[in-house]
Amino acid sequence: MARDSSQRAHRRPAALWAALALALAHAQARPEEPRSAERAIKAAFLFNFTKFVEWPASAFGDAKAPFVIAVLGEDLFGELLEAAVKGKVVKGRPITIRRYTEVKELGPAHVLFVSSSLAGQLAEVFEATKKLPVLTVSDMPGFIQRQGAIEFVIADGRVKLHVNFDNAAAAGLKLSAELLKVSKVFRTDRAGEK
């Protein structure tokens, strides 16, 4: 029995990377859009975070309430985000996509991608999500130093994850070991990296 759970644990990161590889292959099929591969990978990550992060039960209205992935500000994903979640169910919950252009419009979200178009309004974003179980994600430089949980970083031509463990924990979220293994982990309570 222990062997079965060990095998499943080893397959989970593989599932994450397989989903990302499919997104990359889909995006590379359109070379006229050089940033589409990057956007498809980020969209796939937004979906996969629902599998590798644990939200408190209070984050959902009931057992059938959907996971809400929201984009706040300029939407750079378009149909790529819908394609990443189409027909998917996570932990028995369907996935819903919502888009908000301004902080004052912000409604319920479990995963919230904050567009760089709102760089000047991060204080308002974090005030609106303060003490809520929301996984905040962005590709803005320095996002995790300003209360964000996950920052997409481009390094060596690849999308990489920088995670602020303490910011995620402050939102009541538990990050899986699998997610932490593929991320560069930072802590707020001390200088430098974990």
N, C-alpha and C positions, 0 to 999 in steps of 0.2 A: 504494500500500500504506500509506504514512504517513497518507494521508487517511482510510482505513478505521479505523485505530487511533484517530485523532483523533475521528472521529464516534462510535466506541464509548465513548471517554472522556467525551464530552459527554452520552451517553445514560445513563450509570451513575447520576449524581445524579437524573436524571429518573425512573429506575426506583425509586430510594429514595423519592422524593416521591410517586410514583404508588401505591406500596404503602401509604404512610401515608395518602394521601387515601382509599383504599378502606377502610382501617381506621376512619378518621374518619367516613365515610359510614355504615358499618355501625353504629358506636356511636351516631351521632346519630339513628338510626332508633328508639332507645329513650329518649325524653326524660325518662321517669320516673326514669332513672338518670343524674343530671347528671355524675357523675365517670366514667361508662363510656367516654365519648369519650377522655378523658385516659388511661385505662387501656389502651384499645385502641391508641392511638398509641404508648404506651410498649412494649406487647407487640410491635407491628410493628417498632419500633426494635430490640428485643432480637433478633428474627429477622434483621433487616437488618445488624446488626453482624457476623454470620457472613459476609456478603458483602464487607464493607468493612474488615475487619481480617485481617491475615495472622498465623497461628500457626506456630511452628516445627514441623517434621515430628515432633519428639519428643513433641508434644502429643497425638499419635494413636497407638494401638496398631498400626494397619496402614492400608492404603489405603482400606479400606471402613468403618473405624471412624466412628461418627456424631459430629456436632457435638452437644455436650451443653449445653443451656441450662437453668440451675438457678435456683430461687428459694430463698433462705435466709431463714427466719423466716415471718412471717404472709404468706400468699399472697393478694394483692389482685387477681390477674389471673384466676384461675379458668379458665373455658373460653376466655377471650379469647386466652390464650397458645397453646392448642392450635389455635384457629382461625387464628392468624397463621402457624403452621408446617405446617398440615395438607397433606400430599402434596408438600411442598417438599423439594428436594434442592439442596445447595450444594456446588459443587466436587466433585461426585460422591458426596457424603456425605449420608445422611439426617439428620434432626434428631430428637433425643430430648429430652424435657422431664423434669426431675427436681425434686423438692421435698424440702427438708430443713427441719425445724423448729428444730433447734439446731445450733450450730457443731460440736459433737462428732460429729454425724451426717454432716457434710459429706463427700461423695464426689467423684468426678471431675466437672469442669465446665470448659467453655471460656468460656462467658458466665455470670457469676454475678450475679444481681440480689439485693442485700442489702436486705431490708425494714427500714423504720424501726423495726419492733418490736425490732430488735437494736441500736439506737443505743448502748446501754450496753455492748455487747460487741464494738465495732469492733476493739479491739486484738487480741482473740482471732481475729476473722475474718481480719485481715491477717496474723497469725502463722500461721494455718492455710493461707493461700494464698501465703505468702512464697516467693519463688523458683520459683513455678509459673506456667506460661503461661495465666493466667486473666484474662479481661477483667472487672474488677469494676465493677459499675454500681449506682447507687442514686439515690433522690430525696431522701435526707437532706441538709439544708443543711450545707455544709462537707465533704462526702464526699471531694472531690478534694484537699482540703488535708490529709486524713488517710490518704493512700496509695491512695485510690480512683482509678480510671482515668476513668470517665465519670459525670457527675451530671446527672440530669434536673432542669431548672429551669423553673418556670412564670413567664413574663414576657409581658406584653401579651396574656394569655389564651391563650398558646400554649406547647406543650412545646418547650423549647430544650435544647441540649446544651452542657455545659461539659466540656471534656476536659483532663485533665492528661497532657500528652504524655510527660513524664518518668516518671510512674508506669506508664504503658502500656509504655514502652520497658524499664523495669526488670523487667517481667514477661515480656520477650522478645517482645513483640507489635509489629507494624508497622501503623500506622493509615494508611489510604489518603488521598490528597490530597482525594478526593471527600468523605470523612467530615470531614476537617479544614475543608473549605470551608463546611460547614453547621454548624460548631461554633464556640464561643468557646474558644480554646486558651490554656491556662495552662502555665507551666513551674514546676517545684519549685525548680530551681537558681537562680532569680532572682525578685525581687519583681515583681508585676504580670503583665501578659499578654504573649503573643507578638505 
